Amino acid sequence: MSIRKRLAAALCGALLVTVTGGTLPSTAFADSGGAAGQAAAKEPPKVELVLDVSGSMRARDIDGQSRMSAAKQAFNEVLDAVPEDVRLGIRTLGADYPGKDRKEGCKDTRQLYPVGELDRTEAKTAVATLVPTGWTPIGPALLGAADDLEGGDATRRIVLITDGEDTCAPLDPCEVAREIAAKGVGITIDTLGLVPNAKMRAQLMCIAEATGGTYSSVQHKEELSERVGQLVDRAAEPVVTPVATEGGERCEDAPRLKAGLYADRETFGQHRWYRVDLLPGQELRASVSIAADRPVNRDHGVLLRASTLAGREIVRGESAGDGRTDVVSTGLRYPKADTDGDTDDTDSGASGAGSGRPAAETVCLRVSNSFSAPASVSTSPGLPLELTIDITGGPRDAGDAAFLGLGHGWWLLGLLTLAGFAAGALWGWISRWRIAVWRSN
């Protein structure tokens, strides 16, 4: 029995090495000179959660709970998971003044927990005392939050959670967000709308877009916890500012992109084209995300297609959505061999023509979507699009998925076939030997 165990362990170990040799993650991607390699902020990142505690938060329409109860539960979960290096604070709006005096109601914002090292017990206790009370002074709350985060060169993010539009105009919160962005202080405002209506959605989208933030609608408490947690975690990551670009109507007219993160907008059902130059021995890794920043019909999808200048498809990535998430993403990988005899589809003018250097192949990337919207929803401007481009070492680099050539399909299949045959033959021989020993005894 011990012989069998040792043989089985040795065989499993050999197969494990074989398989993992073909699926090891690429270290070149994480350490590349692309957008993901930017240096982290010198100071700890700062985040302030701005919570609406106005009277409308009493409504019981989030999974049978009141909006306030769902928000408290989400805050407790988020506070438990805040990264150690994040300095977090909490500000409220509409939490203290229950009266009808508009002037007083529009001053009702205060810092519930100061931005700094987090004492989870103290922060949870402060949140637990909140009771839906007054008005919805979003503009004054954003100004206060910007003051709370003032100073230093750390990453700074405001996360606004509200269930209604501002009730303190003419101090328009969208104009307040534009003023904060115009100061150049580097504060990003993300907005989350609890059970939003059209007017509220438009206002929160405007606030987010003014500072390069994101807007999300929330219908369930799990969505609220998950989204707030994602935004807090994002503050702890190195800041990568997307480069604004505009895709072409054809590959020939498309912008030529290098490694980095790019932002664009794509209308419903549109195709956008981009170009990337790829040298022999390099690998292109691209991904795209399209956000549904307004109500859309269910059943939609995103397609990212790589092709040659002549139109021959190389590889594609596609993903479908059913309305449960606000973002649909997909990606692709294209390794270019060290030598390539197909010269018809390459763009010899891109690099190295007539210089003795290898010519770069122009890869055409087409981003397509199948979003549609109800007749009452505006299709302008287009949907926000983020495109990530990274170029790494080719598939024969030791750290890549094709280590030792095992990831090139037939090599791996042949090796696994031989390993299976050898294992079967060995197991048969051992079985016959055991039977012979048993008969002799």
Secondary structure as the mmCIF struct_conf table of DSSP 4:
data_model
#
loop_
_struct_conf.conf_type_id
_struct_conf.id
_struct_conf.beg_label_comp_id
_struct_conf.beg_label_asym_id
_struct_conf.beg_label_seq_id
_struct_conf.end_label_comp_id
_struct_conf.end_label_asym_id
_struct_conf.end_label_seq_id
HELX_RH_AL_P HELX_RH_AL_P1 SER A 2 GLY A 21
TURN_TY1_P TURN_TY1_P1 GLY A 22 THR A 23
HELX_LH_PP_P HELX_LH_PP_P1 LEU A 24 SER A 26
HELX_RH_AL_P HELX_RH_AL_P2 THR A 27 ALA A 30
TURN_TY1_P TURN_TY1_P2 ASP A 31 ASP A 31
BEND BEND1 SER A 32 GLY A 34
HELX_RH_3T_P HELX_RH_3T_P1 ALA A 35 GLY A 37
HELX_LH_PP_P HELX_LH_PP_P2 GLN A 38 ALA A 41
BEND BEND2 LYS A 42 GLU A 43
HELX_LH_PP_P HELX_LH_PP_P3 PRO A 44 PRO A 45
STRN STRN1 LYS A 46 ASP A 52
BEND BEND3 SER A 54 SER A 54
HELX_RH_3T_P HELX_RH_3T_P2 GLY A 55 ARG A 58
STRN STRN2 ILE A 62 ILE A 62
TURN_TY1_P TURN_TY1_P3 ASP A 63 GLY A 64
STRN STRN3 GLN A 65 GLN A 65
HELX_RH_AL_P HELX_RH_AL_P3 ARG A 67 ALA A 81
TURN_TY1_P TURN_TY1_P4 GLU A 84 ASP A 85
STRN STRN4 ARG A 87 LEU A 93
BEND BEND4 GLY A 94 ASP A 96
BEND BEND5 GLY A 99 LYS A 100
HELX_RH_AL_P HELX_RH_AL_P4 ARG A 102 GLY A 105
TURN_TY1_P TURN_TY1_P5 CYS A 106 LYS A 107
STRN STRN5 THR A 109 GLY A 116
BEND BEND6 GLU A 117 GLU A 117
HELX_RH_AL_P HELX_RH_AL_P5 ARG A 120 ALA A 128
TURN_TY1_P TURN_TY1_P6 THR A 129 THR A 129
BEND BEND7 GLY A 134 GLY A 134
HELX_RH_AL_P HELX_RH_AL_P6 ILE A 138 ASP A 148
TURN_TY1_P TURN_TY1_P7 LEU A 149 LEU A 149
BEND BEND8 GLY A 151 ALA A 154
STRN STRN6 ARG A 156 THR A 162
BEND BEND9 ASP A 163 GLY A 164
BEND BEND10 THR A 167 CYS A 168
TURN_TY1_P TURN_TY1_P8 ALA A 169 PRO A 170
BEND BEND11 LEU A 171 LEU A 171
HELX_RH_AL_P HELX_RH_AL_P7 PRO A 173 ALA A 182
TURN_TY1_P TURN_TY1_P9 LYS A 183 GLY A 184
STRN STRN7 ILE A 187 LEU A 194
BEND BEND12 VAL A 195 VAL A 195
HELX_RH_AL_P HELX_RH_AL_P8 ALA A 198 ALA A 210
TURN_TY1_P TURN_TY1_P10 THR A 211 GLY A 212
STRN STRN8 TYR A 215 VAL A 218
BEND BEND13 HIS A 220 HIS A 220
HELX_RH_AL_P HELX_RH_AL_P9 LYS A 221 ALA A 236
BEND BEND14 GLU A 237 GLU A 237
HELX_LH_PP_P HELX_LH_PP_P4 PRO A 238 VAL A 239
HELX_LH_PP_P HELX_LH_PP_P5 THR A 241 PRO A 242
STRN STRN9 VAL A 243 ALA A 244
STRN STRN10 GLY A 248 GLY A 248
BEND BEND15 GLU A 249 ARG A 250
HELX_RH_3T_P HELX_RH_3T_P3 CYS A 251 ASP A 253
BEND BEND16 ALA A 254 ALA A 254
HELX_LH_PP_P HELX_LH_PP_P6 PRO A 255 PRO A 255
STRN STRN11 ARG A 256 LEU A 257
BEND BEND17 ALA A 259 ALA A 259
STRN STRN12 GLY A 260 GLU A 266
TURN_TY1_P TURN_TY1_P11 PHE A 268 GLY A 269
STRN STRN13 HIS A 271 LEU A 278
TURN_TY1_P TURN_TY1_P12 PRO A 280 GLY A 281
STRN STRN14 GLN A 282 ALA A 291
BEND BEND18 ARG A 294 ARG A 294
BEND BEND19 ARG A 298 ASP A 299
STRN STRN15 HIS A 300 SER A 307
TURN_TY1_P TURN_TY1_P13 LEU A 309 ALA A 310
STRN STRN16 GLU A 313 GLY A 321
BEND BEND20 GLY A 323 ASP A 326
STRN STRN17 VAL A 327 PRO A 335
HELX_LH_PP_P HELX_LH_PP_P7 LYS A 336 ALA A 337
BEND BEND21 ASP A 338 THR A 339
TURN_TY1_P TURN_TY1_P14 ASP A 344 ASP A 345
TURN_TY1_P TURN_TY1_P15 SER A 348 GLY A 349
BEND BEND22 ALA A 350 SER A 351
TURN_TY1_P TURN_TY1_P16 ALA A 353 SER A 355
BEND BEND23 GLY A 356 ARG A 357
HELX_LH_PP_P HELX_LH_PP_P8 PRO A 358 ALA A 360
STRN STRN18 GLU A 361 ASN A 369
TURN_TY1_P TURN_TY1_P17 ALA A 375 SER A 376
BEND BEND24 VAL A 377 VAL A 377
BEND BEND25 PRO A 381 PRO A 381
STRN STRN19 LEU A 383 GLY A 393
TURN_TY1_P TURN_TY1_P18 PRO A 395 ARG A 396
BEND BEND26 ASP A 397 ASP A 397
TURN_TY1_P TURN_TY1_P19 ALA A 398 GLY A 399
BEND BEND27 ASP A 400 ASP A 400
TURN_TY1_P TURN_TY1_P20 ALA A 401 ALA A 402
HELX_RH_3T_P HELX_RH_3T_P4 PHE A 403 GLY A 405
TURN_TY1_P TURN_TY1_P21 LEU A 406 GLY A 407
BEND BEND28 HIS A 408 HIS A 408
TURN_TY1_P TURN_TY1_P22 GLY A 409 GLY A 409
HELX_RH_AL_P HELX_RH_AL_P10 TRP A 410 SER A 440
#
